[in-house]
Amino acid sequence: MAYGTFSKFHHTIELFSKEETVSAAGQRKHSFVYKDTIPAHAQWDFGENMNSPYIANFEELNIFVPKDYLSIINYNFRVKNIKDRFGNIIDSSYFDILSIQKAMQYNGKIHHVVLVIRKVIENGD
């Protein structure tokens, strides 16, 4: 029984936190710094279709995380390097955290956390 649940967390994800620096000219620059690797279960979901002016399907995932990591996860993080249990990288893209949802047991206690994440599209990728 891993993390007090019968759920299997056979993936790992890397969390990156947003750091802001200010240049001498006063311009703000955001960078993402590695924070932690946590166990997870990744499940692909369909993203929203954008029909105008272009057709696109943004990749969206549901990530199930043990409740022990609820205190360190916030919306300023990005997720990267989703790996399987053998350490092979499944997806090395950056993902933004759209929502952090607590999943409850029948007794009202938190069972696990569901992160809804979406692939970051930058510079016309």
Beta strands, then each sheet from edge to edge (+ up, - down):
strand 1: 11-22
strand 2: 28-45
strand 3: 49-50
strand 4: 56-57
strand 5: 60-66
strand 6: 77-83
strand 7: 89-91
strand 8: 95-104
strand 9: 110-119
sheet 1: 7+ 6- 1+ 2- 5+ 9- 8+
sheet 2: 3+ 4-
end
